[in-house]
Amino acid sequence: MGEKRAAWCTPLPSKGAGGFRTIIQNARALESIGFVSDFYFIPDQSFPTTDSQVSKWLNEWYGYEPHRVYSNCTHFVGTYDLAIATAWNTASFIADQHCNRKAYFVQDYEPLFFPIGANYFEAQASYSFGLTPITIGKWLAAECKKVCHAEPFITDFCADLSVYHKLNDVNKENAICAIYQPEKPRRASSLLLEALSIVKEMLPDLTIYLYGSEQPLPNGLPFFNLGILPVDQCNRLYNSCLCGISMSTSNPSRIPFEMMASGLPVVDLLLPNNLFDLPEAAVRLAKPDAASLASEIIQLISDEQLLSQMSNAGPLFMRNRDIEREGLQFIKACTSILSNQPAPSFNSQVIYNVAPSPADKNVSKVAQYMRARAREQLAHQAAPFTCHSNQLSVSIAGFSEQPAELKVAYWSSPLQEDIIWKDLANTDELWRCSICFPSIDSSTSTYHFHFYIKQNENSELKFLASFDKLLIFAMDSSNVEDSTPEKCKMNLSGTTDQLNCMLTSPHPHLDQKKTLGETTLCNASNQNIRLFARMRRAVDNLFFSKG
């Protein structure tokens, strides 16, 4: 085949995005048979950029250099043999351009990215623009066929077997790992964290690794956040863990298949999208509620024989699914489209037939207790704090390794017009500062507190934790009852450090030498409040003694 030109239209790339990695993988496959690839990126008004900036990202994040990059074009520059849309908001652009052959590379059923509304219907409409669909997996092919009214080309879920495989030099830990991407709603991150919190409650010696995002973990969670990992480190992580959790609601992701290739048993959600491509021999699917998901994880890692069987079944299932196979399938689809050949018909058949297990009785009781504790902590969080002057003392303690620098920013204005930054000083491993409210316009005001940390002299200042608090300013304290300081528990992101942040504004008439009682305030992130509770032995006995 002589040189041909392909135009790819995609959203702006993001660091560590598996979907974009697959796009580049397929672009390289076409280039291996003589294609030249130009990339067109949908303009993002909230994130303006330049061609050179996008090119730099592609090179730094993916080691890829297209022939040309166009970040703000409204039409094709030149002519192309094949135009390829890659997301719902790129399909209309490709449909409107002059090109004889047009394809739609579909990796997810993207209407499910949105609640029922305009975006949902726009994403659904993208399948009716007359573009020939190329899907990953059989379930997605069946869904696209319903709305495209055309037979889609199909590629299999594969993995780079030169990267993802069993290692002989890695020992298994008493640990599990999970893909954590809160920026992607389809990953159901709040459900994941709730389930993992239950697992940690019942198996306190179990280590839980999260990875896949640079966003910090919610405060107080006893998990390790590894951030975005290179692929070789992902493989080592998979080899060191007992099982891996990967949750996607719109199509299986590539991650479960990479986990299987590494010999890692997989837990995912029992949803229709996962029944056609995930094998029951190496995967367990749980009903999408926290207790059921936690039960499935606990049951799996407690069964050594089942773990061994699934660990062997994964590489066996993936043995003929090297990434080159997927590339060849994509090449065949594109060359068929160029020659105006229809896609072969297919029969979508369910390959996962394991009946779901009900949530374990004891797990359900723990989940119930944690929900009750969440409500209590949410109520406590919402309670205001009384300030008897325009000054407040802030202190933080609990670091396992003392940082080089701590700062706090606080403000009440929605536009942060009144933001003030203060340094915290370290005295006997207690970091403390006094903050002043220069102008108090009302007796009550919600203040936002954001803390930033510099781990050592050579590191950058990074976000640590935050909370919001309604403050009542009672400057005339003669008629105010004695109050106690409040205490806010937060977690240093990515570690198991348990940090105690205390706001203190004692009543002027109190004996300053008197030891004041303390109450506990959870970090003010509503979606994470419920994940804080630690099961007390007395509560264990109360619940479990009742059978």
Secondary structure, 3 states (H helix, E strand, C coil): CCCEEEEEEECCCCCCCHHHHHHHHHHHHHHCCCEEEEEEECCCCCCCCCHHHHHHHHHHHHCCCCCEEECCCCCCCCCCCEEEECCHHHHHHHHHCCCCCEEEEECCCHHHHCCCCHHHHHHHHHHHCCCEEEEECHHHHHHHHHHHCCCCEEECCCECCCCCCCCCCCCCCCEEEEECCCCCHHHCHHHHHHHHHHHHHHCCCCEEEEECCCCCCCCCCCCEECCCCCHHHHHHHHHHCCCEECCCCCCCCCHHHHHHHCCCCEEEECCHHHCCCCCCCCEEEECCCHHHHHHHHHHHHCCHHHHHHHHHHHHHHHCCCEHHHHHHHHHHHHHHHHCCCCCCCCCCCCCCCCCCCCCCHHHHHHHHHHHHHHHHHHHHHHCCEEECCCEEEEEEECCCCCCCEEEEEEECCCCCCCCEEEEEEEECCEEEEEEECCCCCCCEEEEEEEEEEECCCCCCCEEEEEEEEEEEECCCHHHCCCCCCEEEEEECCCCCCEEEEEEECCCCCCCCCCCCCCEEEECCCHHHHCCCCCCCHHHHHHHHCCC
